[in-house]
Amino acid sequence: MTSQTQRAPHYSPFTRGAGLIFTSGQLPLRPGRDTSLASASFKEQAQQALANLQSVLSDAGADLAQVVKTTVYLSDMADWPELDEVYGQFFGAARPARSVVPTGPLHFGFRIEIEAIALA
């Protein structure tokens, strides 16, 4: 298992149930809970959040191709076009169901958080 669990020991980065993997929301934190991307571009934040999601899925023995549903939280809906671009680069031909939810400010001042449900 990678350091995902070590970064946030007060919750589970993922859990399993009924043949599914449920991930916790992934912020664009760098290893060691580094929040330096809070002032980065939305694209950089989205890339890191999706890389973190990919890492958690890998820890669970899955990958992005097994994702059936994502929920993306955006602090600014104006970031949606860039979300689509980065999301498409990560998911490729996979087309999981997706919800995009507008929020107020996210933790540490980030602009994106993403969670997923994947087949185990």
Beta strands, then each sheet from edge to edge (+ up, - down):
strand 1: 14-17
strand 2: 20-23
strand 3: 67-74
strand 4: 97-102
strand 5: 112-119
sheet 1: 1+ 2- 5+ 3- 4-
end
